[in-house]
Every structure is written in C-alpha cells, then in structure tokens.
C-alpha cells in the first residue's frame, strides 16, 4: 500500500533523511573520555621510536661522510656527484644533460681547491649531524677548535680569488673571415665557455649552509636539520663559528680565553683582507672592521669583570678612530661607563690575564 501512495524514490529519500538525522545526532555527541595515562605512554613510545629512527638516520649519514672525508682526494668527487644528482638527476639512468656537463667539466673533478673546500664542507656537515644529536654545542668544543685551525690554514680558499694575470698568446678562429687570428690575453680569458668556474664551487661549498647544500639535499638531510641558536651552519664563516659555537660557553664560564678569541678572529680576517687585490678592502678592514671587533672585545672584557680595562680600550678606539661610523654611539657608551664606574667598588683586574695568540687557537 505504501508503494501505491508514494513513489519508490520518495520512500528512499525519507529513509535517507532519517539516517542523516541520526548521523547528525551522533556528530554532536562527544566520545567517551580516553585513558589519558595509556595514551600518554603510547605518545611517549612513538616519540622515542621516532627519535631512535632519526638518530640512526643521522648516524648512517655521518658514517658515510666520515668514510669519504678520510679517503684522500675523494671529497671533491663525492660533492660534485651530489651536485649532479640534485641538478641533473641520476646520470646512470639516462640523464644526458648531466653526462654532458661532466664531460665538459672534467677539470673540476681534479681541482685541488674544489677538493679542499669539499673536504671542509663535508667535515662541518658531519659535525653538524653530530651536534644535532646533542642537547647543546658544549660537547663539540674540542672538535670545533680543531676545525677552526684547519679553516685558518685554508685562508686562501676563504679569501677572494686572485685573478691570474699571466699573459698568454692564444688563437681564435674567425668563421666569418675564415681565418685564424692570434691574440694576447689573461689566463682567465681562456676558460672554456661550457666549463664552470672552480671558484664558484669553492664559494658555494664554504659560504652556503651545510644544511641546505648539495650534499644535504642529495642525502635527503635538508629539512631534518633544524636551525640551532648555538651552531653556525656556514662552514667558511670563521667569525660565525667563533660567535655561535665557542663564545657562549666561554662567557658562561667567564673563561679568560674568551678575550683571545677576538684576537684569533682579527688575525684570520686580516689575512683574508690582505689577500684582496682591492686596496679599499684592506683599508676598510683596518679603519672600520678592526675597531668594531675590538669594541666587541671590550664588551667581553667587561663581562669578565674588568670594566676599567674595557673602558680604557673603548677610549683608545674613540681617540684613534674619530671618523669611524660608530663614533657617536661609542661616545655615548663611554659616558655611560664613566657614570657607572664612579659608584663601582675597585676590583682586582689583574686576576684575569689577557692572552692573545697571534695565529693559533687558544688552548682548550
């Protein structure tokens, strides 16, 4: 009888609406409270498992990097291989662009500077992986000092490349005139147009972050290494490594070696500036950059409990560099220091003796 009174489609619609009303009622009803203790234990287990997996992933990557680092002359080939993988894909699987690039740039694979920069990059990436497994950078202090010593010895890689000014004779074929002409020019003019400049690879390896570079991307590490406040990620940043990796712990312990780190940094940067062919670079370092470094050194001298010595250094800077861009700020700080010292009790400032190495890292 129902079929005669209502079409079948209407019956179906009524049934669907009834089900929907029941479902809506279920949506507005909350579930029973979960067992918080059980869920908490499960979440802790999940977190521990993920941490264990991440640690194993980092360890495998670290082990591969360490093996590469200790194979003489292999660092450059490894890094260039990583670059090709991220840039062209897998050459073995038919990436013809990569095969052509490798053929045109064979000299990069035997370039000493590229290999040296690659070794530093890989070493610092391995240290970064190790740091990621620690709660802080403090356990890494000895390794960081050793790395800085290597970077100091590699100052030529960090400094701007000197153009090769040797004059040579070379031939150029003029297709329009159908003849060969001889010209005299600089060595750098002989770079093949299809070949990449080795210096650009050195710069990329030393001035780019190890967490986002070719190696990190090739090994799928990028995205897994979060930024760390107490860790520099640029392997060629001598100043950044000192400031982030080293100084926080020396300041915390009020270690007198803190003062020497500024002389160490100044010595390195002076070498870098001296290698520039642009005299303006060296002048800027001597007249602007060096006073700024010494001013920061004064800040740390004060933090070590020697405000009078810090003030003397600041006054000396103001006297010797009256045309410095920071001069107005300096004078304000000096006046504030003088007011503070008036009410300060005398302290034995000889308790912490300053030791400034010329070109070697302070002893750990």
Short mmCIF file of the C-alpha atoms (twelve columns), coordinates in Angstrom:
data_MODEL
# 
_entry.id   MODEL 
# 
loop_
_atom_site.group_PDB 
_atom_site.id 
_atom_site.type_symbol 
_atom_site.label_atom_id 
_atom_site.label_alt_id 
_atom_site.label_comp_id 
_atom_site.label_asym_id 
_atom_site.label_seq_id 
_atom_site.Cartn_x 
_atom_site.Cartn_y 
_atom_site.Cartn_z 
_atom_site.pdbx_PDB_model_num 
ATOM 1   C CA . UNK A 1   0.000  0.000  0.000   1 
ATOM 2   C CA . UNK A 2   2.913  2.294  0.736   1 
ATOM 3   C CA . UNK A 3   4.160  1.785  -2.817  1 
ATOM 4   C CA . UNK A 4   0.851  2.976  -4.202  1 
ATOM 5   C CA . UNK A 5   0.736  6.085  -2.004  1 
ATOM 6   C CA . UNK A 6   4.367  7.237  -2.502  1 
ATOM 7   C CA . UNK A 7   6.772  6.682  -5.373  1 
ATOM 8   C CA . UNK A 8   9.790  4.495  -4.555  1 
ATOM 9   C CA . UNK A 9   12.178 7.459  -4.864  1 
ATOM 10  C CA . UNK A 10  10.258 9.330  -2.200  1 
ATOM 11  C CA . UNK A 11  10.483 6.357  0.128   1 
ATOM 12  C CA . UNK A 12  14.214 6.196  -0.381  1 
ATOM 13  C CA . UNK A 13  14.522 9.934  0.273   1 
ATOM 14  C CA . UNK A 14  12.577 9.698  3.501   1 
ATOM 15  C CA . UNK A 15  14.789 6.831  4.669   1 
ATOM 16  C CA . UNK A 16  17.928 8.776  3.796   1 
ATOM 17  C CA . UNK A 17  16.737 11.823 5.726   1 
ATOM 18  C CA . UNK A 18  16.036 9.638  8.745   1 
ATOM 19  C CA . UNK A 19  19.561 8.201  8.614   1 
ATOM 20  C CA . UNK A 20  21.040 11.699 8.203   1 
ATOM 21  C CA . UNK A 21  19.187 12.938 11.274  1 
ATOM 22  C CA . UNK A 22  20.569 10.047 13.308  1 
ATOM 23  C CA . UNK A 23  24.074 10.741 11.995  1 
ATOM 24  C CA . UNK A 24  23.801 14.429 12.879  1 
ATOM 25  C CA . UNK A 25  22.781 13.483 16.342  1 
ATOM 26  C CA . UNK A 26  25.870 11.285 16.631  1 
ATOM 27  C CA . UNK A 27  28.114 14.137 15.442  1 
ATOM 28  C CA . UNK A 28  27.016 16.376 18.263  1 
ATOM 29  C CA . UNK A 29  27.671 13.763 20.912  1 
ATOM 30  C CA . UNK A 30  31.193 13.623 22.359  1 
ATOM 31  C CA . UNK A 31  33.113 10.384 22.658  1 
ATOM 32  C CA . UNK A 32  33.851 8.759  25.945  1 
ATOM 33  C CA . UNK A 33  36.958 10.252 27.632  1 
ATOM 34  C CA . UNK A 34  40.163 8.448  26.616  1 
ATOM 35  C CA . UNK A 35  42.502 6.746  29.007  1 
ATOM 36  C CA . UNK A 36  44.971 9.609  29.382  1 
ATOM 37  C CA . UNK A 37  47.615 7.509  31.065  1 
ATOM 38  C CA . UNK A 38  47.577 4.903  28.295  1 
ATOM 39  C CA . UNK A 39  47.619 7.470  25.508  1 
ATOM 40  C CA . UNK A 40  50.434 9.370  27.164  1 
ATOM 41  C CA . UNK A 41  52.518 6.220  27.335  1 
ATOM 42  C CA . UNK A 42  51.760 5.492  23.669  1 
ATOM 43  C CA . UNK A 43  52.755 9.012  22.566  1 
ATOM 44  C CA . UNK A 44  55.988 8.788  24.538  1 
ATOM 45  C CA . UNK A 45  56.736 5.464  22.868  1 
ATOM 46  C CA . UNK A 46  56.036 6.971  19.431  1 
ATOM 47  C CA . UNK A 47  58.315 9.933  20.177  1 
ATOM 48  C CA . UNK A 48  61.084 7.655  21.427  1 
ATOM 49  C CA . UNK A 49  60.793 5.469  18.336  1 
ATOM 50  C CA . UNK A 50  60.948 8.475  16.007  1 
ATOM 51  C CA . UNK A 51  63.958 9.859  17.887  1 
ATOM 52  C CA . UNK A 52  65.678 6.487  17.578  1 
ATOM 53  C CA . UNK A 53  64.956 6.339  13.847  1 
ATOM 54  C CA . UNK A 54  66.232 9.881  13.348  1 
ATOM 55  C CA . UNK A 55  69.377 9.115  15.313  1 
ATOM 56  C CA . UNK A 56  70.018 6.015  13.181  1 
ATOM 57  C CA . UNK A 57  69.404 8.045  10.004  1 
ATOM 58  C CA . UNK A 58  71.891 10.716 11.083  1 
ATOM 59  C CA . UNK A 59  74.432 8.103  12.152  1 
ATOM 60  C CA . UNK A 60  74.305 6.372  8.768   1 
ATOM 61  C CA . UNK A 61  74.782 9.708  7.009   1 
ATOM 62  C CA . UNK A 62  77.605 10.645 9.388   1 
ATOM 63  C CA . UNK A 63  79.330 7.305  8.796   1 
ATOM 64  C CA . UNK A 64  79.195 7.809  5.019   1 
ATOM 65  C CA . UNK A 65  80.610 11.315 5.348   1 
ATOM 66  C CA . UNK A 66  83.426 10.173 7.637   1 
ATOM 67  C CA . UNK A 67  84.471 7.472  5.214   1 
ATOM 68  C CA . UNK A 68  84.529 9.982  2.364   1 
ATOM 69  C CA . UNK A 69  86.493 12.541 4.378   1 
ATOM 70  C CA . UNK A 70  89.243 10.048 5.200   1 
ATOM 71  C CA . UNK A 71  89.671 8.948  1.587   1 
ATOM 72  C CA . UNK A 72  92.293 11.298 0.209   1 
ATOM 73  C CA . UNK A 73  91.201 13.202 -2.887  1 
ATOM 74  C CA . UNK A 74  87.678 11.797 -2.824  1 
ATOM 75  C CA . UNK A 75  85.834 14.719 -1.211  1 
ATOM 76  C CA . UNK A 76  85.596 16.769 -4.395  1 
ATOM 77  C CA . UNK A 77  84.321 13.843 -6.465  1 
ATOM 78  C CA . UNK A 78  81.732 12.993 -3.803  1 
ATOM 79  C CA . UNK A 79  80.415 16.564 -3.568  1 
ATOM 80  C CA . UNK A 80  80.308 17.033 -7.338  1 
ATOM 81  C CA . UNK A 81  78.445 13.749 -7.594  1 
ATOM 82  C CA . UNK A 82  75.901 15.067 -5.095  1 
ATOM 83  C CA . UNK A 83  75.621 18.296 -7.085  1 
ATOM 84  C CA . UNK A 84  74.967 16.382 -10.305 1 
ATOM 85  C CA . UNK A 85  72.316 14.266 -8.623  1 
ATOM 86  C CA . UNK A 86  70.409 17.306 -7.345  1 
ATOM 87  C CA . UNK A 87  70.906 19.287 -10.553 1 
ATOM 88  C CA . UNK A 88  70.508 16.687 -13.293 1 
ATOM 89  C CA . UNK A 89  69.158 13.547 -11.657 1 
ATOM 90  C CA . UNK A 90  70.815 10.140 -11.819 1 
ATOM 91  C CA . UNK A 91  73.309 10.083 -14.711 1 
ATOM 92  C CA . UNK A 92  73.272 6.273  -14.672 1 
ATOM 93  C CA . UNK A 93  69.561 6.317  -15.505 1 
ATOM 94  C CA . UNK A 94  69.974 8.336  -18.666 1 
ATOM 95  C CA . UNK A 95  70.313 11.944 -17.500 1 
ATOM 96  C CA . UNK A 96  72.076 13.091 -20.672 1 
ATOM 97  C CA . UNK A 97  72.447 16.708 -19.533 1 
ATOM 98  C CA . UNK A 98  74.431 15.526 -16.541 1 
ATOM 99  C CA . UNK A 99  76.650 13.299 -18.667 1 
ATOM 100 C CA . UNK A 100 77.428 16.188 -20.992 1 
ATOM 101 C CA . UNK A 101 78.126 18.530 -18.078 1 
ATOM 102 C CA . UNK A 102 80.542 16.013 -16.554 1 
ATOM 103 C CA . UNK A 103 82.352 15.628 -19.859 1 
ATOM 104 C CA . UNK A 104 82.696 19.399 -20.268 1 
ATOM 105 C CA . UNK A 105 83.862 19.913 -16.679 1 
ATOM 106 C CA . UNK A 106 86.291 17.060 -16.077 1 
ATOM 107 C CA . UNK A 107 88.851 19.503 -14.693 1 
ATOM 108 C CA . UNK A 108 86.609 20.238 -11.704 1 
ATOM 109 C CA . UNK A 109 86.980 16.634 -10.538 1 
ATOM 110 C CA . UNK A 110 90.740 17.032 -10.202 1 
ATOM 111 C CA . UNK A 111 90.802 20.644 -8.973  1 
ATOM 112 C CA . UNK A 112 92.730 20.943 -5.702  1 
ATOM 113 C CA . UNK A 113 90.767 23.926 -4.376  1 
ATOM 114 C CA . UNK A 114 87.412 22.271 -5.058  1 
ATOM 115 C CA . UNK A 115 88.585 19.117 -3.280  1 
ATOM 116 C CA . UNK A 116 89.880 21.093 -0.274  1 
ATOM 117 C CA . UNK A 117 86.676 23.128 0.028   1 
ATOM 118 C CA . UNK A 118 84.633 19.951 -0.332  1 
ATOM 119 C CA . UNK A 119 86.591 18.305 2.499   1 
ATOM 120 C CA . UNK A 120 85.872 21.255 4.807   1 
ATOM 121 C CA . UNK A 121 82.201 21.239 3.812   1 
ATOM 122 C CA . UNK A 122 81.837 17.519 4.479   1 
ATOM 123 C CA . UNK A 123 83.671 17.733 7.786   1 
ATOM 124 C CA . UNK A 124 81.474 20.536 9.055   1 
ATOM 125 C CA . UNK A 125 78.323 18.772 7.838   1 
ATOM 126 C CA . UNK A 126 79.408 15.681 9.779   1 
ATOM 127 C CA . UNK A 127 79.952 17.870 12.848  1 
ATOM 128 C CA . UNK A 128 76.508 19.412 12.347  1 
ATOM 129 C CA . UNK A 129 74.940 15.956 12.279  1 
ATOM 130 C CA . UNK A 130 76.779 15.123 15.480  1 
ATOM 131 C CA . UNK A 131 75.628 18.395 17.036  1 
ATOM 132 C CA . UNK A 132 72.013 17.566 16.124  1 
ATOM 133 C CA . UNK A 133 72.256 14.540 18.413  1 
ATOM 134 C CA . UNK A 134 73.440 16.605 21.382  1 
ATOM 135 C CA . UNK A 135 71.421 18.823 23.687  1 
ATOM 136 C CA . UNK A 136 73.871 21.686 23.150  1 
ATOM 137 C CA . UNK A 137 77.113 22.561 21.363  1 
ATOM 138 C CA . UNK A 138 79.182 22.309 24.517  1 
ATOM 139 C CA . UNK A 139 80.326 18.696 23.941  1 
ATOM 140 C CA . UNK A 140 81.527 19.762 20.483  1 
ATOM 141 C CA . UNK A 141 84.001 22.393 21.677  1 
ATOM 142 C CA . UNK A 142 87.224 20.453 21.053  1 
ATOM 143 C CA . UNK A 143 86.162 19.443 17.546  1 
ATOM 144 C CA . UNK A 144 85.140 22.998 16.717  1 
ATOM 145 C CA . UNK A 145 88.577 24.319 17.753  1 
ATOM 146 C CA . UNK A 146 90.246 21.692 15.571  1 
ATOM 147 C CA . UNK A 147 88.038 22.650 12.641  1 
ATOM 148 C CA . UNK A 148 88.826 26.357 13.101  1 
ATOM 149 C CA . UNK A 149 92.532 25.536 12.981  1 
ATOM 150 C CA . UNK A 150 92.017 23.787 9.634   1 
ATOM 151 C CA . UNK A 151 89.948 26.687 8.337   1 
ATOM 152 C CA . UNK A 152 92.698 29.096 9.396   1 
ATOM 153 C CA . UNK A 153 95.228 27.140 7.362   1 
ATOM 154 C CA . UNK A 154 92.808 27.253 4.410   1 
ATOM 155 C CA . UNK A 155 92.508 31.033 4.436   1 
ATOM 156 C CA . UNK A 156 93.286 31.197 0.708   1 
ATOM 157 C CA . UNK A 157 90.059 29.320 -0.005  1 
ATOM 158 C CA . UNK A 158 88.022 31.798 2.020   1 
ATOM 159 C CA . UNK A 159 89.722 34.888 0.612   1 
ATOM 160 C CA . UNK A 160 88.680 36.322 -2.727  1 
ATOM 161 C CA . UNK A 161 90.298 34.505 -5.640  1 
ATOM 162 C CA . UNK A 162 93.264 36.265 -7.163  1 
ATOM 163 C CA . UNK A 163 92.778 36.640 -10.916 1 
ATOM 164 C CA . UNK A 164 95.513 35.013 -12.936 1 
ATOM 165 C CA . UNK A 165 97.284 37.930 -14.636 1 
ATOM 166 C CA . UNK A 166 99.713 35.851 -16.659 1 
ATOM 167 C CA . UNK A 167 99.729 36.971 -20.274 1 
ATOM 168 C CA . UNK A 168 99.494 34.218 -22.870 1 
ATOM 169 C CA . UNK A 169 99.078 34.019 -26.637 1 
ATOM 170 C CA . UNK A 170 96.074 32.128 -27.969 1 
ATOM 171 C CA . UNK A 171 94.359 31.629 -31.307 1 
ATOM 172 C CA . UNK A 172 90.787 32.461 -32.294 1 
ATOM 173 C CA . UNK A 173 89.184 31.196 -35.486 1 
ATOM 174 C CA . UNK A 174 87.008 33.783 -37.247 1 
ATOM 175 C CA . UNK A 175 84.281 31.836 -39.065 1 
ATOM 176 C CA . UNK A 176 83.123 34.895 -40.995 1 
ATOM 177 C CA . UNK A 177 86.588 35.743 -42.298 1 
ATOM 178 C CA . UNK A 178 87.587 32.084 -42.480 1 
ATOM 179 C CA . UNK A 179 90.938 32.731 -40.837 1 
ATOM 180 C CA . UNK A 180 92.724 32.288 -37.527 1 
ATOM 181 C CA . UNK A 181 93.869 35.311 -35.530 1 
ATOM 182 C CA . UNK A 182 96.323 35.370 -32.660 1 
ATOM 183 C CA . UNK A 183 95.611 37.389 -29.530 1 
ATOM 184 C CA . UNK A 184 97.324 38.046 -26.224 1 
ATOM 185 C CA . UNK A 185 95.231 37.941 -23.065 1 
ATOM 186 C CA . UNK A 186 94.965 36.846 -19.439 1 
ATOM 187 C CA . UNK A 187 94.771 33.220 -18.368 1 
ATOM 188 C CA . UNK A 188 91.209 33.593 -17.064 1 
ATOM 189 C CA . UNK A 189 90.087 34.576 -20.570 1 
ATOM 190 C CA . UNK A 190 90.922 31.049 -21.713 1 
ATOM 191 C CA . UNK A 191 88.167 29.467 -19.635 1 
ATOM 192 C CA . UNK A 192 86.071 27.290 -21.915 1 
ATOM 193 C CA . UNK A 193 82.569 28.758 -22.336 1 
ATOM 194 C CA . UNK A 194 80.945 25.450 -21.395 1 
ATOM 195 C CA . UNK A 195 83.079 24.991 -18.283 1 
ATOM 196 C CA . UNK A 196 82.053 26.198 -14.837 1 
ATOM 197 C CA . UNK A 197 84.493 28.264 -12.818 1 
ATOM 198 C CA . UNK A 198 86.075 26.219 -9.986  1 
ATOM 199 C CA . UNK A 199 85.980 29.294 -7.753  1 
ATOM 200 C CA . UNK A 200 82.183 29.383 -7.854  1 
ATOM 201 C CA . UNK A 201 82.123 25.846 -6.454  1 
ATOM 202 C CA . UNK A 202 84.566 26.758 -3.690  1 
ATOM 203 C CA . UNK A 203 82.389 29.728 -2.748  1 
ATOM 204 C CA . UNK A 204 79.224 27.619 -2.779  1 
ATOM 205 C CA . UNK A 205 80.774 24.990 -0.531  1 
ATOM 206 C CA . UNK A 206 82.180 27.451 2.008   1 
ATOM 207 C CA . UNK A 207 79.609 30.260 2.055   1 
ATOM 208 C CA . UNK A 208 76.412 28.224 1.786   1 
ATOM 209 C CA . UNK A 209 74.749 26.415 4.682   1 
ATOM 210 C CA . UNK A 210 75.660 22.746 5.068   1 
ATOM 211 C CA . UNK A 211 72.024 22.035 5.969   1 
ATOM 212 C CA . UNK A 212 70.720 23.056 2.545   1 
ATOM 213 C CA . UNK A 213 73.697 22.379 0.254   1 
ATOM 214 C CA . UNK A 214 74.157 19.815 -2.495  1 
ATOM 215 C CA . UNK A 215 75.297 17.082 -0.138  1 
ATOM 216 C CA . UNK A 216 72.449 17.600 2.331   1 
ATOM 217 C CA . UNK A 217 69.895 17.528 -0.487  1 
ATOM 218 C CA . UNK A 218 71.440 14.512 -2.171  1 
ATOM 219 C CA . UNK A 219 71.476 12.587 1.116   1 
ATOM 220 C CA . UNK A 220 67.957 13.848 1.934   1 
ATOM 221 C CA . UNK A 221 69.169 15.611 5.062   1 
ATOM 222 C CA . UNK A 222 67.703 19.003 4.213   1 
ATOM 223 C CA . UNK A 223 64.614 19.642 6.280   1 
ATOM 224 C CA . UNK A 224 65.792 17.306 9.041   1 
ATOM 225 C CA . UNK A 225 68.394 19.675 10.453  1 
ATOM 226 C CA . UNK A 226 66.539 22.430 12.268  1 
ATOM 227 C CA . UNK A 227 68.232 25.780 12.856  1 
ATOM 228 C CA . UNK A 228 70.185 25.811 16.110  1 
ATOM 229 C CA . UNK A 229 70.796 29.021 18.042  1 
ATOM 230 C CA . UNK A 230 74.195 27.876 19.241  1 
ATOM 231 C CA . UNK A 231 75.503 26.437 15.991  1 
ATOM 232 C CA . UNK A 232 76.763 28.099 12.828  1 
ATOM 233 C CA . UNK A 233 75.796 26.242 9.647   1 
ATOM 234 C CA . UNK A 234 78.113 28.030 7.177   1 
ATOM 235 C CA . UNK A 235 81.421 26.093 7.107   1 
ATOM 236 C CA . UNK A 236 83.539 29.044 5.939   1 
ATOM 237 C CA . UNK A 237 82.211 31.546 8.467   1 
ATOM 238 C CA . UNK A 238 85.181 31.811 10.830  1 
ATOM 239 C CA . UNK A 239 83.531 34.663 12.738  1 
ATOM 240 C CA . UNK A 240 80.153 32.924 12.935  1 
ATOM 241 C CA . UNK A 241 81.643 29.690 14.248  1 
ATOM 242 C CA . UNK A 242 83.526 31.538 16.979  1 
ATOM 243 C CA . UNK A 243 80.471 33.566 17.971  1 
ATOM 244 C CA . UNK A 244 77.885 30.780 17.919  1 
ATOM 245 C CA . UNK A 245 79.830 27.587 18.623  1 
ATOM 246 C CA . UNK A 246 82.523 28.804 21.019  1 
ATOM 247 C CA . UNK A 247 81.931 32.094 22.813  1 
ATOM 248 C CA . UNK A 248 78.595 31.333 24.555  1 
ATOM 249 C CA . UNK A 249 80.287 28.702 26.722  1 
ATOM 250 C CA . UNK A 250 83.356 30.803 27.444  1 
ATOM 251 C CA . UNK A 251 81.076 33.649 28.538  1 
ATOM 252 C CA . UNK A 252 79.037 31.302 30.667  1 
ATOM 253 C CA . UNK A 253 82.150 30.058 32.469  1 
ATOM 254 C CA . UNK A 254 83.797 33.511 32.462  1 
ATOM 255 C CA . UNK A 255 86.793 31.872 30.852  1 
ATOM 256 C CA . UNK A 256 89.715 34.283 30.154  1 
ATOM 257 C CA . UNK A 257 90.231 32.547 26.772  1 
ATOM 258 C CA . UNK A 258 87.163 34.500 25.654  1 
ATOM 259 C CA . UNK A 259 89.357 37.579 25.159  1 
ATOM 260 C CA . UNK A 260 91.800 35.698 22.965  1 
ATOM 261 C CA . UNK A 261 89.049 34.602 20.578  1 
ATOM 262 C CA . UNK A 262 88.761 38.187 19.346  1 
ATOM 263 C CA . UNK A 263 92.465 38.339 18.540  1 
ATOM 264 C CA . UNK A 264 92.191 34.984 16.796  1 
ATOM 265 C CA . UNK A 265 89.289 36.260 14.679  1 
ATOM 266 C CA . UNK A 266 91.071 39.536 13.926  1 
ATOM 267 C CA . UNK A 267 94.194 37.672 12.799  1 
ATOM 268 C CA . UNK A 268 92.201 35.482 10.406  1 
ATOM 269 C CA . UNK A 269 90.179 38.338 8.923   1 
ATOM 270 C CA . UNK A 270 93.350 40.402 8.481   1 
ATOM 271 C CA . UNK A 271 94.807 37.603 6.368   1 
ATOM 272 C CA . UNK A 272 91.649 37.452 4.281   1 
ATOM 273 C CA . UNK A 273 91.699 41.210 3.713   1 
ATOM 274 C CA . UNK A 274 95.404 41.235 2.866   1 
ATOM 275 C CA . UNK A 275 94.838 38.784 0.023   1 
ATOM 276 C CA . UNK A 276 92.436 41.085 -1.772  1 
ATOM 277 C CA . UNK A 277 93.831 42.970 -4.745  1 
ATOM 278 C CA . UNK A 278 91.466 45.830 -3.960  1 
ATOM 279 C CA . UNK A 279 93.257 48.173 -1.562  1 
ATOM 280 C CA . UNK A 280 89.910 49.531 -0.406  1 
ATOM 281 C CA . UNK A 281 89.112 46.156 1.155   1 
ATOM 282 C CA . UNK A 282 92.217 46.246 3.339   1 
ATOM 283 C CA . UNK A 283 91.656 49.915 4.237   1 
ATOM 284 C CA . UNK A 284 88.071 49.222 5.279   1 
ATOM 285 C CA . UNK A 285 89.208 46.311 7.417   1 
ATOM 286 C CA . UNK A 286 91.847 48.398 9.177   1 
ATOM 287 C CA . UNK A 287 89.748 51.545 9.629   1 
ATOM 288 C CA . UNK A 288 86.237 50.152 10.210  1 
ATOM 289 C CA . UNK A 289 86.124 46.400 10.757  1 
ATOM 290 C CA . UNK A 290 89.049 46.115 13.176  1 
ATOM 291 C CA . UNK A 291 87.758 48.843 15.544  1 
ATOM 292 C CA . UNK A 292 84.356 47.132 15.595  1 
ATOM 293 C CA . UNK A 293 85.994 43.836 16.516  1 
ATOM 294 C CA . UNK A 294 87.979 45.481 19.299  1 
ATOM 295 C CA . UNK A 295 84.836 47.186 20.592  1 
ATOM 296 C CA . UNK A 296 83.142 43.800 20.872  1 
ATOM 297 C CA . UNK A 297 86.259 42.536 22.593  1 
ATOM 298 C CA . UNK A 298 85.827 45.343 25.137  1 
ATOM 299 C CA . UNK A 299 82.265 44.167 25.753  1 
ATOM 300 C CA . UNK A 300 83.522 40.708 26.662  1 
ATOM 301 C CA . UNK A 301 86.343 42.118 28.795  1 
ATOM 302 C CA . UNK A 302 83.665 43.886 30.805  1 
ATOM 303 C CA . UNK A 303 81.631 40.677 31.098  1 
ATOM 304 C CA . UNK A 304 84.693 39.011 32.599  1 
ATOM 305 C CA . UNK A 305 84.603 41.547 35.427  1 
ATOM 306 C CA . UNK A 306 87.133 44.079 34.153  1 
ATOM 307 C CA . UNK A 307 85.143 47.253 33.391  1 
ATOM 308 C CA . UNK A 308 88.139 49.583 33.803  1 
ATOM 309 C CA . UNK A 309 90.217 47.700 31.253  1 
ATOM 310 C CA . UNK A 310 87.236 47.607 28.918  1 
ATOM 311 C CA . UNK A 311 86.768 51.353 29.278  1 
ATOM 312 C CA . UNK A 312 90.432 52.040 28.507  1 
ATOM 313 C CA . UNK A 313 90.134 50.047 25.275  1 
ATOM 314 C CA . UNK A 314 86.966 51.895 24.293  1 
ATOM 315 C CA . UNK A 315 88.540 55.295 24.959  1 
ATOM 316 C CA . UNK A 316 91.573 54.264 22.915  1 
ATOM 317 C CA . UNK A 317 89.337 53.322 19.990  1 
ATOM 318 C CA . UNK A 318 87.479 56.622 20.165  1 
ATOM 319 C CA . UNK A 319 90.772 58.554 20.199  1 
ATOM 320 C CA . UNK A 320 92.366 56.621 17.352  1 
ATOM 321 C CA . UNK A 321 89.313 56.418 15.082  1 
ATOM 322 C CA . UNK A 322 87.379 59.709 15.445  1 
ATOM 323 C CA . UNK A 323 85.987 59.372 11.904  1 
ATOM 324 C CA . UNK A 324 84.563 55.901 12.459  1 
ATOM 325 C CA . UNK A 325 80.850 55.495 11.533  1 
ATOM 326 C CA . UNK A 326 80.133 54.245 15.081  1 
ATOM 327 C CA . UNK A 327 81.885 57.139 16.830  1 
ATOM 328 C CA . UNK A 328 78.690 58.790 18.157  1 
ATOM 329 C CA . UNK A 329 77.477 55.512 19.609  1 
ATOM 330 C CA . UNK A 330 80.907 54.906 21.131  1 
ATOM 331 C CA . UNK A 331 80.946 58.229 22.954  1 
ATOM 332 C CA . UNK A 332 77.504 57.593 24.437  1 
ATOM 333 C CA . UNK A 333 78.631 54.200 25.738  1 
ATOM 334 C CA . UNK A 334 81.861 55.640 27.156  1 
ATOM 335 C CA . UNK A 335 79.976 58.358 29.043  1 
ATOM 336 C CA . UNK A 336 77.592 55.732 30.424  1 
ATOM 337 C CA . UNK A 337 80.579 53.611 31.506  1 
ATOM 338 C CA . UNK A 338 82.130 56.568 33.324  1 
ATOM 339 C CA . UNK A 339 78.943 57.177 35.276  1 
ATOM 340 C CA . UNK A 340 78.689 53.509 36.231  1 
ATOM 341 C CA . UNK A 341 82.322 53.256 37.338  1 
ATOM 342 C CA . UNK A 342 82.009 56.229 39.693  1 
ATOM 343 C CA . UNK A 343 79.956 54.143 42.102  1 
ATOM 344 C CA . UNK A 344 81.660 50.795 41.435  1 
ATOM 345 C CA . UNK A 345 83.997 49.306 44.030  1 
ATOM 346 C CA . UNK A 346 87.623 48.683 42.942  1 
ATOM 347 C CA . UNK A 347 88.296 45.226 41.625  1 
ATOM 348 C CA . UNK A 348 91.438 43.295 41.030  1 
ATOM 349 C CA . UNK A 349 91.538 43.359 37.255  1 
ATOM 350 C CA . UNK A 350 94.814 41.514 37.123  1 
ATOM 351 C CA . UNK A 351 93.117 38.310 38.260  1 
ATOM 352 C CA . UNK A 352 92.229 37.526 34.680  1 
ATOM 353 C CA . UNK A 353 95.268 37.936 32.478  1 
ATOM 354 C CA . UNK A 354 94.691 38.519 28.791  1 
ATOM 355 C CA . UNK A 355 96.483 36.124 26.491  1 
ATOM 356 C CA . UNK A 356 96.254 36.869 22.799  1 
ATOM 357 C CA . UNK A 357 97.672 34.335 20.356  1 
ATOM 358 C CA . UNK A 358 98.979 35.635 17.062  1 
ATOM 359 C CA . UNK A 359 97.746 32.947 14.716  1 
ATOM 360 C CA . UNK A 360 96.789 29.923 16.752  1 
ATOM 361 C CA . UNK A 361 93.650 28.998 18.630  1 
ATOM 362 C CA . UNK A 362 93.617 29.332 22.428  1 
ATOM 363 C CA . UNK A 363 94.238 26.062 24.201  1 
ATOM 364 C CA . UNK A 364 91.039 24.217 25.044  1 
# 
